[in-house]
Amino acid sequence: MPELKFKPVRHGHKEFLAKAAIRKGFIEAYDALALEYQVANQMLKARSRAGLTQDAVAERMGTTKSAVSRLESAGKHAPSLTTLKRYAKAVGCDLQVRLVPQKTA
């Protein structure tokens, strides 16, 4: 079955953040999800580099497009390491997890 090539939709993230930042509590909520946003961003970039659609990743993972969509949505779902490894393999990547000592003041 031929795989579809992923064509990203352009999104003005900086403009979105500038507009959203005026809402009360947005900055605090956004900052609290910083790690989740970083992981989601890495997932989207990896899928884009692989030239895959969510459907294609779902097929490789043996799941549904909606499950892949949830994985790529920061803050809505906390995937297990097993799921992250399956996603990484589906987009041609290895998963690496590091624990970094906190900076002391």
Buried (B, 14 or more C-beta within 10 A) or exposed (E): EEBEEBEEEEEEEEEEEEEEEEEEEEEEEBEEEEEBEEBBEEBBEBBEEBBBBBBBBBBBBEBEBEBBBEBBEBEEBEBEEEBBBBBBEBBEBEEEEEEEEEEEE
